[in-house]
Amino acid sequence: MEHPGLLPSHQADRAHCGTIAMGSGNKTRRGPGWIDLQLHKLLRLWQLGACRGTPMAIIAITQYPGTRAFELGRLLSDRLGYRFLTADDLISTASRIYGVTPEQAVIADERRPHFWERLKTDTQRFVPLFRAVALKEMARGRVILYGRSVGHLMPDYGQCLRVRLAGPIKLRVIEVMREENLSAAAAERRVRDYDREVRARVQTLFDVDLEDPAVHHLTINTFATPLPVVTDLLALAAEELDRQATPEQRGLLQDTALAAQVRAALMIHPKIGQAPVEVVCERGFVHVTGPGLVPPWDRLVGDVARTIDGVSFVEVNPEEIAAPVRPA
């Protein structure tokens, strides 16, 4: 029986290191691909074991103007010793890795109002790049993420906490006046317009309604409770998530991050671009399916996928397209 993560034997010459097993008669000579497979299994078992008890919680804070989200993120990062990354940090990384400008990549976090004028094709291109960077950071664990859309990129695998900060409009307006040196009227317009616009943008980009309580794990009024108390509350939640998280859950997050990185790498390749392909990863084994993935395109897709750190083997399969039925 073929290993579920390996290519079929007739495609083995396209695999990561060549043929998996070669034989004649009753003797089998195992090739370098088989050795890689065994090393990958051992490494994966070691990683899962090493993750047990290691702090891996991820907290994503969905920020609204005047809710003191940045300040809370910093306090929580210091309290837990976790990394603190803003959406701008992720955008900067996406720009560097994928060769796009920050002005192009900023569309993914709906942070600046002028992005709404961009074409839908830009959205389809840049959001997957932002998602790949965000998920890669999540897979590393021990991170506080701060932004407007980043929390809705997190898969619910048990070690993530999606937090929405809220507060009375009047108090948020006062906070925005202080933070941005605005008049009361200007600050109120900013808060109300921004809330409405961001809700529409996130619903368009991610099909998520920010006003739906079910999309958040926790909603906190940062004016009803002192920030140090909120910090302690979230720190306790992170520690409890760490205690309950399993190696399997962490493995799922790592595989999701790898699949996103492979998809992003394929998207920026000039010969592949936005081709309709589906990428799935299981324990480091990547499966890519899509129409037209026949030679030489299957080899090209496999070569691109193998450039991603953590990918062990790649299987590329063309998607069968049903032939049209001629009417009688």
N, C-alpha and C positions, 0 to 999 in steps of 0.2 A: 504494500500500500504506500502511495506517495505521502510524504509529510505534508500536512495541510498548508505549511508556509512556503513550500518549495515549488519550483516550476515543474510541469510535467517533464518526463524524461526526454521527450523529443525536442524540448526547448532548453535543455540543460546547458547547452553551449552558450546561451545568453544569460546565464545566471551570474551571480556575484563573482565567483572565482572559477568558473568553468564547470566541468562535469562533476556531479555529486558522487556517483559511483560507477566504476567501469569494471567489467569482468569478462572472463572467458571460461566456459565450462563451469566447474564447481568452485572456482576461485574468484574472489572479488578483490579488485584493487581500488581502494578508496582514494578519491581525488581530493584536492585541496578544499573544494566546496564542502565536502563532508566534515573535514576538520573544522572549518569555520562554523559549521552548524553546531558541532559539539561545544566549541568554545563559546558560541553565543548562548547556548543553553545554560552553561555553567555561569556565565556572566550575569544572565538574567536572574537566575536563582540567587546569586550573591546580592544583586541589586535589591531584589524583593526582601531578602532577609535583612540587609543593611538598613532598609527604610523603616523597619519595624522599630517603633519608639523614637524615630527621628522627627523633629518638628517639621511638618510639611503643610500646615494649614495655609489657606489663601483667603484673604479678606479683600473684597472689592467694594469700595465706597462710591456710590453714585452721588455725585455732587450737584447741588443746586446753589445758585448765588445766595450768599448770606447765611449759609448753614454751618459755616466754620469747618467744612470738611477737610481742607488742607491742614488746618491746625490739628484736628483730631488724628489725621493720618500720621503726622509727625509724632505726636504723643504716643500713639499705639506702636509705631515702629521702634521708638526708643524703649518702650516698656517691654516689648517682646524680643528685641534684637533682630527684627525682620528687616528686609529690604523695603524701601518705600519708593514706588515708581508711579509717576504721573502719566497721564495720556501723552503729554508732550515728550516724555522720555521714550515711550513706545514708538511714537511717530518718528522721533529722531533715529531710533534703531532701525525702523522699517526703511527709512530713507537711505541709510548707510548700506544696509544689506541688499536691498532690492533696486537701488539706483534710481529712486524717484525723489523729487524735491519734497521738503516738508510741506510746502503749500499744496502739493498734490495729495500727499498722504493724510493731511489733516481732515479730509472729508470723512474718514472712517470714525472720527470721534465727535463729529458734529460740534466742534468747539467754537468755530468762528462763523458768524452769520453769513458771510459771503459764499460759503460752501453750497448753500441751497441753490445757487444759480448754476452749479455744475451739471454736466450731462449725466444721465443715468448710466452711460457706459463707463464713466469715471468711477462711479460708485461700485459697479460690478468688478472693476479692476482693483481698486485700492483697499476695499474692505477685507478681502481675503489676505492681503499682505499684512494689514494691521492685526488681523485675527491670528495669523501664524506667529507673529512676534509675541503677542499677548499670551497665547497658549504655551509657547516655549518658556516664557518666564514663569507661568503658573506651574508648569511641570517641574521646575526647579524647587518649588515650594518656598516656604518662609518669606512671603511677600505680602505687602499691603499695596493694593492697586487703587488708583484714584483717577476717576474720569466719569464721563457721562454714559458711555456705551460699554466700557470694558467689562462691567459686571455681568452683562447679558451675553458675553462670549463664554462664560464659565459653564462647563458641563456639570451637572449635579451628580458627582461621584462620591460625595460624602465628606470631602475635606475642604469644601469651599463655603464661604459665607458671603452672601450678597446683601449689602447693607444700604438702605436708603435713609438719608438724613432729611429732616423736615423741620418746620417751625412756623409760627404765626407770621403772616405777611408783614405786619407792622414791625416786628422785631427783625425780620430779615432785611427789610428796607433800611432800618437803622444801621445794621451791620454793613450793608453795601455802601451806604453813605460814608461810613468810616473807612472801609477798605479801598474804595475807588474815588473818594473825594468828590462825590456827586451831590447835587441838591436832592431834597426829599422827593420832588416830583420826578426827577430823572431816575433816581434809584427805584422808585415804585414802578415806573414804566419798564425799566430793565428787568426787574424781578418778574413781573407779570408777563411781559412779552417773551422773555427767555423761557419761562416754564412752558408756555403754550407752544413755542417754536420747537423746543427740544423734544417735547412729547410727540409732536408730529414727525420730526425727523427720525427718532428712534423707532417709531412705529413703521415708517417707510423702509428704513434700512434693515431692521431686525424683526419686524412683525411682532413687536412687543409694546404693550400699552403700559406706560410708566405709572398710570393711575390704578392699575390692577394690583391689589395687595399681594396676590399670589405669585407675582414675578420676583418679589423680594423675600429673602429669608427673615429679615429683621428691619423694621422701620423705627427710627429713633428721633424724638424731638430734642434737638441739642440745646434748646433754651429751657427745657423743663428740668434738666439734670445737669449738674456741673460736668464739664468735659473730662476732668480726671476720673469721675465716677463712670462715665461712659467708656473711657479708656480701659478701666479695670474690668468692666462688664464684657467688652469685646475680647480682652486678653484671656479671661476665663473661658469664653466660648471657643477661642482658638486652641487653648490647651485641651479642652474636652474633645474637640474635633480630632486632635492629634492622637488622643488615647483611643478613640473609637475607629479611626481610619485603618483599613486593612491594606496589606501589600497589593492585593488584587485591585483595589480602588485606585491606588497610586499608579499601578501598571496601566489601567484604563486611561488615566489622564495623560500619561507619557505617550501612549499610542495615539490618542487624539491629537496631541501636539505634533507628533511626527507626521501624521496624515495631513495636517494643516500646512506644515512646512513643505511637504512634497507638492501639495496642490499649488502653493505660492510659487515654488521654483518652476513648476510646469507653466504657470500663468505668465511669468516674465520671460520665458524662453521665446525668442522671436519666431520660431517655427511651430510653436504649440499654442501660445497665447491663451485665448479663452475657449479653446476646444472643449466640448462637453464630455469631460472625463470624470469618473468617480474614483476617489482614493479612499481605501480602507486599510487600516493597520492593525495587526494583531501580534502582540509580543515581538515587535520589531520587524515582522514580515509584512511587506507592503503589497497590496493588490490594487492594480489599476485597471479599470474597465472603461470602455468607451467605443463609440462607432468609429470604424476606420483604423483601428490600431493593428494594422497588419504590417509586415515588413515593407520599408525599413522603419516605419514610425514606431513600432513596438520597441525596437532596439533603442531608438532615441529617447523615448519616454523612460525606459529602464535605466539608461545611462544618467539621465537627469535626476531620477529618484535616488539613485545610489550616491549622489553627491551629498546627501543630507546625513549628518552625523546621527548615528543610532539606527539607521536602516541596515538590516542584515541581508535580507533577500528581497527580490522584487519579482512579482509575477504580473505580466501584462496580457490581458485577454481582450480580443475584439468583442464588442457587443453585437449580438445577432440582431439584425434588423428584419422584421417580418416583411416578406414580399407582399406587395399589394395584390388583393384578390380581384381578378377581372370579373366584372358583373356578367351574369349568365345572359 
